[in-house]
Amino acid sequence: MDRIIEILSEYTEVPKDQIKPENTILDDLALTSLDVMDLIGALEDEYDLEIPDQDIRSISTVADIEAYIQSHA
Amino acid sequence: MKPIFKATPDLWLTALPKEQDLPDLLAGMPQSWKEHILSYTSSKRQHQSAGAWALLALMLKERGLQPDEVSFSDNGKPSFVHLPLYFSLSHDGGYAACLLSELPCGLDLQHFCLPHHPKLQKQLGLKEQQCLKDEQLLSSEFARIWTRKEAIIKLLDLSITSIRNIDPKTDAVCSVPYENLWISWISARPESVELKASWNESAPWKETSHSGNLKTARSGGGLIFPISKASARDRIRNMEQPQLSGCRKDEGMKEYDN
């Protein structure tokens, strides 16, 4: 989770200690659509996986990102 | 709040008002507008969204119309409940824009930028643009491509995840730079949008027919849209003619096909 929060902090400029698992990436962290697609690319490279478009739609919160990576990486 | 420029079909751009003006912006808005704006937990996002919706209210007022309640599609595309008009909103940084049209439409604006991660540049086609070594030019081109794709996404009411498969070169999208922004929009019947060209067919930066520099178009203290009205009207008229029976059946277009 620490690395995910670190990456999210880079994209959102929200300090790491303020990013919580329950935060939604669009509403709470205010990521734009461009940020989301950019973030997906970073996660795919960081964890050596390919996130299909249909799976991206199911990722809403920081915890969702962690769960997805734990089950697919 | 005043529009910086107007275009055909009605496209207004404005600098966002101050964040503390949010209550004033919300006053008088229909309940569905307020609920949508306040559904954002980020105050920054609330402020940007309110600015765009306030611009829509101004545009309706100029047409002598009252703000109508809206509903939202699964992908978040808003539509009027009663008014026979279509609109699209976008905001980035300190600006908000609104497109109001008699046809379905999509609008996006984006500051010149490069994604943090180079993968998105590659996915959007910038890898082909080996001649763009200059970072300013590259960031401008990235924003132009992104806005053209997102305008189509919004028109077709697709998920943002389709953006990797959308071709930005379709002729029906208009793009114009304003200072360090690209603004792209499309107003057309979705079934008439031609998305057949592949990215590699020609270098996209050679496509300049819709481009104009608003910075050179200042007049009388305001800004005049650089595309002539006749030219814009012709383009819109052309857009209304069915061009293809449907969209390219790419992986990313499944939502539209369904």
Interface residues (C-beta under 8 A of the other chain):
Chain A: E10 Y11 T24 D27 D28 L29 A30 T32 S33 L34 V36 M37 D38 L39 G41 A42 E44 D45 D53 Q54 I56 R57
Chain B: S39 Y40 T41 S42 K44 R45 D92 Q110 C113 P115 H116 H117 P118 K119 L120 Q123 W146 E150 S159 I160 T161 S162 I163 R164 E251 G252
